[in-house]
Amino acid sequence: MTGQEFDRRGFLKSAVVVGAAAASAATIASPEVAQAEAPAAATPSAGPDAADYAFFNLDEAAFIEALVDHMIPADEVSPKGTDLGVNVYIDRALAGSWGKGDRLYMQGPWKQGAPSQGYQLPLTPAQLYRAGIAATNAHCLKAYGKTFDRIEGAQREEVLISLSTGKISFDNGLPVRVFWTTLYQTVIEGMFSDPIYGGNRNKAGWAIIGFPGIIAVHRDHVEQYRGKPFPTKPLGISDMS
């Protein structure tokens, strides 16, 4: 990054360390937050991808679309985030077993743990996301008089930097850094996962980094194409079925 800018190069370079960042969060939301932020019934979005939303309600859909388009703007590198389907990927992940916390231990006790102990919240990922969006919008209303999707680009930049650095705190007690790292991780996944999951539409994310797709063995091509672009179009799961 240069200065305070959330530029594309910084976004891609920092993608590889997001897992480590998530482990560094130390604050834990109270069980009361978990009760207050239990998932509500989703309201379909009125946007062009309305049929694709299984989890987000109207306000959440507006937030996530503004977020992914700000973090992944359309330029000579790639389409914008919503055109890549990053918002759809996140929505499907939250509506599925990961979002419901099917593989998480959710019995407590809810105490502050060491970074090496991993995720320590009484919230499923879906509950964390929903509470985090609401808290971020509340912060934006207090600071700018508008929700995240309605503020200016420079203000969104300021909000995202504040989330990533933990410079703000949420009134509902939700740990800012845990929400940010989960949000950031899912944006990255939506950009680079197999298109069958809703994101990386037209394999545009793979094209950015020159990833050849799901073919497991490229040993014979390593020397032949060292230092040169690999000419074969990436292959996804659906291409092999």
Buried (B, 14 or more C-beta within 10 A) or exposed (E): EEEEEBEBEEBBEBBEEBEEBBBEBEBBBBBEBBEBBEBEEBEBBEBEBEEBBBBBBBBBBBBBBBBBBBBBBEEEEBBBBBBBBBBBBBBBBBBBEBBBBEEBEEEEEBEEEEEEEEBBBBBBBBBBBBBBBBBBBBBBBEBBEEBBBBBEEEBBBBBBBBBBEBEBBBEBBBBBBBBBBBBBBBBBBBBBBBBEBBBBBBBBBBBBEEBBBBEEEEEEBEEEBEEEEBEEEBBBEEBEE
